[in-house]
């Protein structure tokens, strides 16, 4: 059996294990360990690898960003920021047809800017916005569908845990990945608002309108969201440490990791001063952060073990050679990968998909020459562009049946709503996502424009 055949067999067996509900980390670790044993012919090298691999994996300073962003998201959830965001968006948009649903999208985008987690955004905003929409007579499908879709903005608008993991795996600049995600993230929010506008015109009975709020009250509620703006500015100001400000004579205040720490502290202090974050809430936040970090780090470690096995089989190199010899157009190869992400998204979570596929897909992307609209992408541009595209398609997996995690989170808050209605309600937003993917594939400059402006 050749190395490529062994890798493909191991990958297939691992997917079967995942489909049988074996935890993704366990499936990847066992497959990587047994595969390494088979390739090397004896267990001792595989066992010795476990010791060195653990140190080599977790000595990466960039990984410290993960628990800090998770803690910031936990503090934001407990501090009541979600209510202020939703109220401000509702006051400005509620008088329009479907305005409360549009406000939910805007509030999800704002909360995602200080959270970095899709599941946390969906669950937190669902508690605030779902009762309001149901009270105002919004249809079950629209109410649950818009919140499930809006929750995905949590991992697209920076800071994003998934983007951090991708940057580490692909050895890319975390700051540039965050900057590249801003415009696609804003497009996602606008696309969802447009989807709501179209939905309520096709089905006028699905939404109502609220009374117009005076501008004086709108400005007061808008002023209440200043902590979100300040904290987002602190975090983005922190990651600005990687910008080249030398010619302007400006010194950055802190590094990206320190920026995440400052954001977590600022969010926690806001919660304590406003009374939203109690001592019990603080302990719960720390415990939840520790649990989530342990889960993520174990999966990262298991992915490293599996990647080591793939390297021994030379499967990624052989796949690159095969694709180069096949003569497939680069965009065709990219399209196949994005479709694969859509299929994986029906049965796997976003982090698992990124960790499982990037070691295989990324070398292939780096071997292709993308020339789009007369512009040849540099390797760094291709890496950033592919990362954002992968993130968006992974995001779609969170709202596609049968295992879209956001769908189950929102539906669990309204158990009297049949799941099939939630599936129907999310369909327009999935269509919006797919249209956005096509646009970003055909026009990479949309993703890379802000990176070029800030980094030259």
LOTI-538862 format. One record per residue (C-alpha): residue in three letters; residue number from 1; x, y, z. Coordinates in steps of 0.5 Angstrom, whole numbers, plus 500, padded with zeros to 3 digits. Last residue first. Example, Ala and Ser with C-alpha at 12.3 -4.5 7.8 and 13.67 -1.06 7.14 Angstrom:
// residues 2
SER/2/527/498/514
ALA/1/525/491/516
END
This chain:
// residues 456
UNK/456/502/597/503
UNK/455/500/594/510
UNK/454/494/598/512
UNK/453/491/600/505
UNK/452/493/593/502
UNK/451/490/589/508
UNK/450/484/593/507
UNK/449/483/591/499
UNK/448/485/584/500
UNK/447/478/581/501
UNK/446/474/586/496
UNK/445/480/585/492
UNK/444/479/577/491
UNK/443/473/579/486
UNK/442/471/572/483
UNK/441/471/568/489
UNK/440/469/574/494
UNK/439/463/575/489
UNK/438/461/567/489
UNK/437/462/567/497
UNK/436/457/573/498
UNK/435/452/569/493
UNK/434/453/563/498
UNK/433/452/567/504
UNK/432/446/570/502
UNK/431/443/563/500
UNK/430/444/561/507
UNK/429/441/567/509
UNK/428/434/566/505
UNK/427/434/558/507
UNK/426/435/560/515
UNK/425/427/561/516
UNK/424/426/554/512
UNK/423/430/550/517
UNK/422/428/554/523
UNK/421/421/552/521
UNK/420/423/544/520
UNK/419/425/545/527
UNK/418/418/545/530
UNK/417/417/551/534
UNK/416/415/550/541
UNK/415/422/548/544
UNK/414/423/556/543
UNK/413/430/557/546
UNK/412/433/550/544
UNK/411/431/552/537
UNK/410/436/558/537
UNK/409/442/553/540
UNK/408/440/547/535
UNK/407/440/552/529
UNK/406/446/555/531
UNK/405/450/548/531
UNK/404/448/546/524
UNK/403/447/539/525
UNK/402/442/537/519
UNK/401/442/542/516
UNK/400/445/548/515
UNK/399/446/554/519
UNK/398/453/553/522
UNK/397/456/550/516
UNK/396/455/557/513
UNK/395/460/559/517
UNK/394/465/554/515
UNK/393/464/557/508
UNK/392/465/564/510
UNK/391/472/561/514
UNK/390/474/558/508
UNK/389/473/564/504
UNK/388/477/568/509
UNK/387/483/563/509
UNK/386/483/563/502
UNK/385/484/570/501
UNK/384/489/570/506
UNK/383/493/565/503
UNK/382/492/567/496
UNK/381/495/574/498
UNK/380/501/571/502
UNK/379/503/567/496
UNK/378/502/573/491
UNK/377/495/573/487
UNK/376/496/575/480
UNK/375/492/580/477
UNK/374/488/580/470
UNK/373/481/579/473
UNK/372/484/573/477
UNK/371/490/570/476
UNK/370/491/564/481
UNK/369/497/560/481
UNK/368/497/554/485
UNK/367/502/551/489
UNK/366/500/555/495
UNK/365/492/552/495
UNK/364/495/545/495
UNK/363/499/546/501
UNK/362/493/549/504
UNK/361/488/544/503
UNK/360/491/538/506
UNK/359/494/541/513
UNK/358/488/546/512
UNK/357/482/540/512
UNK/356/482/537/519
UNK/355/484/543/523
UNK/354/479/548/519
UNK/353/473/542/519
UNK/352/474/541/527
UNK/351/474/548/529
UNK/350/467/549/524
UNK/349/463/544/527
UNK/348/462/537/523
UNK/347/456/534/520
UNK/346/453/538/515
UNK/345/459/543/515
UNK/344/463/537/512
UNK/343/458/538/505
UNK/342/459/545/505
UNK/341/467/545/506
UNK/340/467/540/501
UNK/339/464/545/496
UNK/338/469/550/498
UNK/337/475/545/496
UNK/336/471/543/490
UNK/335/471/551/488
UNK/334/478/552/490
UNK/333/480/546/485
UNK/332/476/549/479
UNK/331/479/556/481
UNK/330/486/553/480
UNK/329/484/550/473
UNK/328/485/543/473
UNK/327/491/540/469
UNK/326/491/534/472
UNK/325/499/534/473
UNK/324/499/540/478
UNK/323/493/536/482
UNK/322/497/530/482
UNK/321/504/533/484
UNK/320/500/537/490
UNK/319/496/531/492
UNK/318/503/527/493
UNK/317/506/533/497
UNK/316/500/533/501
UNK/315/500/525/502
UNK/314/508/525/504
UNK/313/506/519/508
UNK/312/510/521/514
UNK/311/507/528/513
UNK/310/500/525/514
UNK/309/502/522/520
UNK/308/505/529/523
UNK/307/499/532/521
UNK/306/495/527/525
UNK/305/499/529/531
UNK/304/498/536/530
UNK/303/491/535/529
UNK/302/491/532/536
UNK/301/494/537/539
UNK/300/489/543/536
UNK/299/483/538/538
UNK/298/486/538/545
UNK/297/487/546/545
UNK/296/480/547/543
UNK/295/477/542/548
UNK/294/482/545/554
UNK/293/480/552/552
UNK/292/473/551/552
UNK/291/473/548/559
UNK/290/478/554/562
UNK/289/473/559/559
UNK/288/467/556/562
UNK/287/471/556/569
UNK/286/473/563/568
UNK/285/466/565/566
UNK/284/463/561/571
UNK/283/467/564/577
UNK/282/466/571/574
UNK/281/458/570/574
UNK/280/459/568/581
UNK/279/462/574/583
UNK/278/457/578/579
UNK/277/458/581/572
UNK/276/452/585/570
UNK/275/453/590/576
UNK/274/455/596/571
UNK/273/462/597/575
UNK/272/463/589/575
UNK/271/461/588/567
UNK/270/465/594/565
UNK/269/471/591/569
UNK/268/470/585/566
UNK/267/470/587/559
UNK/266/476/592/560
UNK/265/480/586/563
UNK/264/478/581/557
UNK/263/480/587/552
UNK/262/486/588/555
UNK/261/488/581/555
UNK/260/486/581/547
UNK/259/491/587/546
UNK/258/496/584/550
UNK/257/496/578/545
UNK/256/496/583/539
UNK/255/502/587/542
UNK/254/501/593/546
UNK/253/501/601/545
UNK/252/504/602/538
UNK/251/509/607/537
UNK/250/507/612/532
UNK/249/513/616/528
UNK/248/509/616/522
UNK/247/514/613/518
UNK/246/515/607/523
UNK/245/508/606/523
UNK/244/508/599/520
UNK/243/502/595/523
UNK/242/504/589/527
UNK/241/502/593/534
UNK/240/496/595/531
UNK/239/493/588/534
UNK/238/493/592/541
UNK/237/489/598/537
UNK/236/484/593/534
UNK/235/483/590/542
UNK/234/482/597/545
UNK/233/478/600/539
UNK/232/473/594/540
UNK/231/473/595/547
UNK/230/471/603/546
UNK/229/466/601/541
UNK/228/463/596/545
UNK/227/463/600/551
UNK/226/460/606/547
UNK/225/453/602/547
UNK/224/449/606/551
UNK/223/450/613/547
UNK/222/446/609/542
UNK/221/440/609/547
UNK/220/441/616/548
UNK/219/441/618/541
UNK/218/435/614/539
UNK/217/431/617/545
UNK/216/433/624/542
UNK/215/431/622/535
UNK/214/424/620/537
UNK/213/423/612/536
UNK/212/418/610/530
UNK/211/413/605/532
UNK/210/414/598/531
UNK/209/413/594/524
UNK/208/411/587/523
UNK/207/414/581/520
UNK/206/412/574/517
UNK/205/405/577/514
UNK/204/409/580/508
UNK/203/412/574/506
UNK/202/415/576/499
UNK/201/416/583/502
UNK/200/418/580/509
UNK/199/423/576/506
UNK/198/427/581/501
UNK/197/428/586/507
UNK/196/430/580/511
UNK/195/435/578/506
UNK/194/438/585/505
UNK/193/439/585/513
UNK/192/443/578/512
UNK/191/447/581/506
UNK/190/449/587/510
UNK/189/451/583/516
UNK/188/455/579/511
UNK/187/458/585/507
UNK/186/460/588/514
UNK/185/464/581/515
UNK/184/467/581/508
UNK/183/470/588/509
UNK/182/473/586/516
UNK/181/475/579/515
UNK/180/482/582/511
UNK/179/484/586/518
UNK/178/483/580/522
UNK/177/487/576/517
UNK/176/492/581/517
UNK/175/493/582/524
UNK/174/494/574/525
UNK/173/500/574/520
UNK/172/500/567/517
UNK/171/503/561/519
UNK/170/498/557/515
UNK/169/496/553/522
UNK/168/497/559/526
UNK/167/493/564/522
UNK/166/487/558/521
UNK/165/487/558/529
UNK/164/487/565/530
UNK/163/482/566/524
UNK/162/477/560/528
UNK/161/478/564/535
UNK/160/475/571/531
UNK/159/476/578/533
UNK/158/474/580/528
UNK/157/468/579/525
UNK/156/467/572/522
UNK/155/466/568/528
UNK/154/461/572/531
UNK/153/457/574/525
UNK/152/455/566/525
UNK/151/450/568/530
UNK/150/446/573/525
UNK/149/444/566/521
UNK/148/441/563/527
UNK/147/438/569/530
UNK/146/435/571/523
UNK/145/432/563/522
UNK/144/429/563/529
UNK/143/425/569/528
UNK/142/424/569/521
UNK/141/421/562/521
UNK/140/417/563/528
UNK/139/413/569/524
UNK/138/414/575/527
UNK/137/408/578/532
UNK/136/411/583/536
UNK/135/412/578/542
UNK/134/415/573/538
UNK/133/420/578/536
UNK/132/422/581/543
UNK/131/422/574/546
UNK/130/427/572/540
UNK/129/432/578/541
UNK/128/435/578/548
UNK/127/436/570/549
UNK/126/437/569/542
UNK/125/443/575/542
UNK/124/446/571/548
UNK/123/445/564/544
UNK/122/447/566/537
UNK/121/453/570/539
UNK/120/456/565/544
UNK/119/455/560/539
UNK/118/459/564/534
UNK/117/465/566/538
UNK/116/469/572/537
UNK/115/466/576/543
UNK/114/467/583/542
UNK/113/466/584/535
UNK/112/461/579/535
UNK/111/457/583/539
UNK/110/456/589/534
UNK/109/455/584/529
UNK/108/449/580/533
UNK/107/446/587/534
UNK/106/446/589/527
UNK/105/443/582/525
UNK/104/438/583/531
UNK/103/436/590/529
UNK/102/434/587/522
UNK/101/430/582/525
UNK/100/427/588/529
UNK/99/426/592/523
UNK/98/422/587/519
UNK/97/418/592/516
UNK/96/421/599/518
UNK/95/420/602/525
UNK/94/425/598/529
UNK/93/431/600/525
UNK/92/434/606/529
UNK/91/431/604/536
UNK/90/432/596/535
UNK/89/439/597/533
UNK/88/440/601/540
UNK/87/436/596/544
UNK/86/439/590/541
UNK/85/446/593/543
UNK/84/444/595/550
UNK/83/441/588/551
UNK/82/447/585/548
UNK/81/452/589/553
UNK/80/449/585/559
UNK/79/455/584/563
UNK/78/455/576/563
UNK/77/455/575/555
UNK/76/461/580/555
UNK/75/465/577/560
UNK/74/464/570/557
UNK/73/466/573/550
UNK/72/472/577/553
UNK/71/474/570/557
UNK/70/474/566/550
UNK/69/478/572/547
UNK/68/483/571/552
UNK/67/483/563/552
UNK/66/485/564/545
UNK/65/490/569/545
UNK/64/495/565/549
UNK/63/496/560/542
UNK/62/500/566/539
UNK/61/505/564/544
UNK/60/507/557/541
UNK/59/510/553/546
UNK/58/503/549/546
UNK/57/505/545/540
UNK/56/512/544/541
UNK/55/511/542/548
UNK/54/506/537/546
UNK/53/509/534/540
UNK/52/516/533/544
UNK/51/512/528/549
UNK/50/507/525/544
UNK/49/513/523/539
UNK/48/516/519/544
UNK/47/510/514/543
UNK/46/510/514/536
UNK/45/518/513/535
UNK/44/517/507/540
UNK/43/511/504/537
UNK/42/514/500/531
UNK/41/514/500/523
UNK/40/515/507/522
UNK/39/509/508/517
UNK/38/504/503/521
UNK/37/506/507/528
UNK/36/505/513/525
UNK/35/498/511/522
UNK/34/496/508/529
UNK/33/498/515/533
UNK/32/495/520/527
UNK/31/488/516/527
UNK/30/488/515/535
UNK/29/489/523/535
UNK/28/484/525/530
UNK/27/479/520/533
UNK/26/480/523/540
UNK/25/480/530/538
UNK/24/474/529/534
UNK/23/470/526/539
UNK/22/467/519/537
UNK/21/460/521/534
UNK/20/459/515/529
UNK/19/460/520/524
UNK/18/467/522/527
UNK/17/469/515/527
UNK/16/467/514/520
UNK/15/471/521/518
UNK/14/477/518/521
UNK/13/476/511/517
UNK/12/476/515/511
UNK/11/482/519/513
UNK/10/486/513/515
UNK/9/484/510/508
UNK/8/486/516/504
UNK/7/493/517/508
UNK/6/495/509/507
UNK/5/493/510/499
UNK/4/498/516/499
UNK/3/503/513/503
UNK/2/503/507/498
UNK/1/500/500/500
END
